[in-house]
Amino acid sequence: MTAIPASPTSIRPPFTRETALAKVKAAENAWNTRDPKLVALAYTEDSQWRNRDEFFEGREQIEAFLRRKWAKELDYRLMKELWCFTDNRISVRFEYEWHDVAGQWYRSHGNEHWDFDDFGLMRRRDASINDIAIKESDRRYY
């Protein structure tokens, strides 16, 4: 089993299957902390994002987005799986579960495409996501 490095830049392109899997696991672990500052460190200063129907750029906007996201998506828990990779790109499928302030649980499904600079920072993130309401008893991720 591969150890997950602490630094977002410690896994750099060109990716192998092993390093792509480690990069995906490191991203999953970071997002599950729900710490916007920590998560934002994995992205370039001018990283470009598409998240659903939102488009924005830069770490400051990434942090602001994540604060809004996790204020709405309570008890968020994420799972990411490697879909494919090339030298400096990785695609993942993911699911995450969360509930709103009224207690309704959701499972969000999606795909992300990532593009990295030579230092292992993500310079582009393109995410497509769909939500379905679920019963709390149907949760998969804790």
C-alpha positions in Angstrom: 0.0 0.0 0.0 1.3 3.4 -0.9 1.7 6.0 1.8 -0.1 9.3 1.1 2.3 12.2 1.2 1.2 15.3 3.3 2.2 17.9 0.7 0.0 18.4 -2.4 3.1 18.9 -4.5 4.9 15.7 -3.4 3.1 13.7 -6.2 4.1 15.3 -9.5 3.5 14.5 -13.1 4.2 12.6 -15.2 1.8 10.2 -13.4 2.0 6.4 -13.2 -0.9 4.3 -12.1 0.6 4.2 -8.6 1.1 8.0 -8.4 -2.3 8.8 -10.0 -4.0 6.5 -7.4 -2.0 8.2 -4.6 -3.0 11.7 -5.9 -6.7 10.7 -6.0 -6.5 9.3 -2.4 -4.7 12.5 -1.2 -7.4 14.6 -2.7 -10.1 12.5 -1.1 -8.4 12.8 2.3 -8.0 16.5 2.0 -11.6 17.2 0.9 -12.9 15.0 3.8 -11.2 17.4 6.3 -13.7 20.1 5.0 -10.9 22.6 5.6 -11.0 25.2 2.7 -7.5 26.6 3.4 -6.0 23.1 3.4 -7.8 22.0 0.2 -7.0 25.2 -1.6 -3.2 24.5 -1.2 -3.5 21.7 -3.8 -4.3 24.3 -6.5 -2.3 26.8 -8.4 -2.7 30.5 -7.5 -4.6 31.0 -10.7 -6.4 27.6 -10.9 -9.5 27.6 -13.1 -12.6 25.8 -11.9 -15.9 24.8 -13.2 -18.1 23.3 -10.5 -21.6 22.5 -11.8 -22.7 25.9 -13.2 -20.1 28.0 -11.4 -16.9 29.2 -13.1 -14.2 30.9 -11.1 -10.4 31.3 -10.8 -7.8 31.4 -8.0 -7.2 30.1 -4.5 -9.1 33.0 -2.8 -12.3 32.1 -4.9 -11.7 28.4 -4.3 -11.6 29.0 -0.5 -14.8 31.1 -0.6 -16.6 28.5 -2.7 -15.6 25.7 -0.3 -16.7 27.7 2.7 -20.2 28.2 1.0 -20.3 24.5 0.0 -19.6 23.1 3.4 -21.9 25.6 5.2 -24.7 24.1 3.0 -23.6 20.5 2.6 -23.4 19.4 6.3 -21.6 16.2 7.5 -20.1 15.9 4.0 -18.3 12.6 3.3 -16.6 11.9 -0.1 -15.3 8.9 -2.0 -13.1 9.4 -5.2 -12.1 6.7 -7.7 -9.5 7.0 -10.4 -11.1 6.8 -13.8 -8.1 7.4 -16.1 -4.9 9.4 -16.3 -2.2 10.6 -18.7 1.1 12.4 -18.0 -0.3 15.4 -16.3 -4.1 14.8 -16.2 -6.3 12.7 -14.0 -10.1 12.0 -14.3 -12.1 10.6 -11.4 -15.6 9.6 -10.6 -16.9 10.4 -7.2 -19.8 10.2 -4.8 -20.4 12.2 -1.7 -23.1 12.3 0.9 -24.4 15.2 2.9 -27.5 16.7 4.5 -29.1 20.1 4.5 -30.2 22.1 7.6 -33.6 20.4 7.4 -32.0 16.9 7.8 -32.6 15.7 4.2 -29.7 13.5 3.0 -28.3 13.6 -0.5 -25.9 11.6 -2.5 -24.0 13.6 -5.2 -22.5 11.8 -8.1 -20.1 13.2 -10.6 -16.9 13.3 -12.6 -13.9 15.6 -12.4 -11.1 16.2 -14.8 -7.9 17.6 -13.4 -4.9 19.2 -15.1 -1.7 19.6 -13.2 1.4 21.8 -13.5 4.9 20.4 -13.3 4.9 20.9 -9.5 1.9 18.8 -8.9 -0.6 21.6 -8.3 -3.9 21.5 -10.0 -4.3 24.3 -12.5 -7.7 23.3 -13.8 -10.7 21.4 -12.3 -13.8 20.7 -14.3 -16.6 19.0 -12.3 -20.0 17.7 -13.4 -22.3 16.8 -10.5 -25.8 15.5 -10.0 -27.7 15.2 -6.6 -30.3 12.7 -5.5 -32.3 12.7 -2.3 -31.7 9.6 -0.1 -32.9 8.3 3.2 -30.3 8.5 6.0 -30.5 4.6 6.2 -29.3 4.4 2.6 -26.0 6.2 3.3 -22.8 4.5 2.1 -20.1 6.8 3.5 -19.4 7.6 7.1 
